[in-house]
Amino acid sequence: MSDIYGMELRYRSLIPIIRPEDTFLSVGTVTFRVEGKELPLDFNITEGSVKGNAGSIICIDSRIKDFEPKVYMDEYEKIGFSPADFTYDFFASRYSDTYLEEVYTEYFYSKSEIFLPLYLESVCLIFQDGSTLDYSKHIRASVQKQLAEVAQ
């Protein structure tokens, strides 16, 4: 049994980024749909790196960690779960019916606060023992739509 450690998310810009060094990525709550219920997960730390050249489509690797269950404790109780339930075994046993419902993400030029559209390429849930579950094929189309339209 292993508790949640964090997540790795890989994004790709949908437009060329003129000044990648002047951009800022913020990843907030990640919401899964598990057994027909929304399961929000919140993390305290976001780390990231950018790959690509100025003026081109770039990749942004993000790691969110330090799972913070207190933020959504009331929601967990309402849907009949406890943070103690959120182990590798919990997610692995529900893997085929679990989908990424929402990822609160902001990506923008830090000086002008112009928001930039993204595509979420991959998502992995990481556990304390280093085991992972890859949800890249479990991303809802609505997530991609929201990330793409954020700049409009």
KABELWO-V469985 format. One line per field, one symbol per residue. ss: DSSP state (h for helix, s for strand, l for the rest). Layout:
ss: ???
//
This chain:
ss: llssssssssssslllsllhhhssssssssssssllssssslsssssssssllllsllssssssssslhhhhhhhhhhllllhhhlshhhhhhlhhhlssssssssssslllllsllssssssssssllllssslhhhslhhhhhhhhhlll
//
